Amino acid sequence: MKNKIRSMRTERNWSQEDMAQKLGVSRQTVNAIENDKYDPMLPLAYKIAKAFGKRIEDVFQLEER
């Protein structure tokens, strides 16, 4: 799964720590999601989309393999 979190976060001048605080997760979790090392569970994916005021499918894209 690919995501646009890093670009969306930097457009808003949010640090990974800022994003982590908004989501109630660690900075390491934000880093892992941004680097495609961790796919968030659905509740967290919805929180991420809501933080950006977007739909979940605007933030995450399923990669066809």
C-alpha positions as CSV (number, residue, x, y, z in Angstrom):
1,M,0.0,0.0,0.0
2,K,1.3,3.4,-0.9
3,N,0.4,6.6,0.9
4,K,0.8,10.4,0.5
5,I,1.3,11.1,4.2
6,R,4.8,12.6,4.0
7,S,3.9,15.1,1.3
8,M,0.6,16.0,2.9
9,R,2.3,16.4,6.3
10,T,5.2,18.6,5.0
11,E,2.7,20.8,3.0
12,R,1.2,21.7,6.4
13,N,4.6,22.1,8.0
14,W,3.9,19.4,10.5
15,S,6.8,17.4,11.9
16,Q,6.5,13.7,12.4
17,E,6.2,14.5,16.1
18,D,3.3,16.9,15.4
19,M,1.5,14.2,13.4
20,A,2.1,11.6,16.0
21,Q,0.5,13.8,18.7
22,K,-2.5,14.4,16.5
23,L,-3.0,10.7,16.0
24,G,-2.1,9.5,19.5
25,V,0.8,7.3,18.2
26,S,4.6,7.5,18.4
27,R,6.8,9.4,16.0
28,Q,8.3,6.0,15.1
29,T,4.9,4.8,13.9
30,V,4.5,7.8,11.7
31,N,8.0,7.2,10.3
32,A,7.2,3.6,9.6
33,I,3.9,4.4,7.8
34,E,5.6,7.1,5.7
35,N,8.4,4.7,4.7
36,D,5.9,1.9,3.8
37,K,7.2,-0.4,6.6
38,Y,3.9,-0.5,8.4
39,D,0.3,-0.4,7.0
40,P,-2.0,1.1,9.6
41,M,-5.1,-0.7,10.8
42,L,-8.4,0.8,9.6
43,P,-9.1,2.9,12.6
44,L,-5.7,4.6,12.4
45,A,-6.0,5.0,8.7
46,Y,-9.3,6.9,9.2
47,K,-7.7,9.1,11.9
48,I,-4.9,9.9,9.4
49,A,-7.4,10.8,6.7
50,K,-9.4,12.9,9.1
51,A,-6.3,14.8,10.3
52,F,-5.8,16.0,6.7
53,G,-9.5,16.6,6.0
54,K,-9.4,13.9,3.3
55,R,-11.1,10.7,2.4
56,I,-9.1,7.6,3.2
57,E,-8.7,6.7,-0.5
58,D,-7.2,10.2,-1.0
59,V,-4.4,9.3,1.4
60,F,-3.8,5.6,0.8
61,Q,-3.6,3.7,-2.5
62,L,-3.6,-0.1,-2.9
63,E,-0.7,-1.3,-5.1
64,E,-1.5,-3.9,-7.6
65,R,1.1,-6.6,-7.6
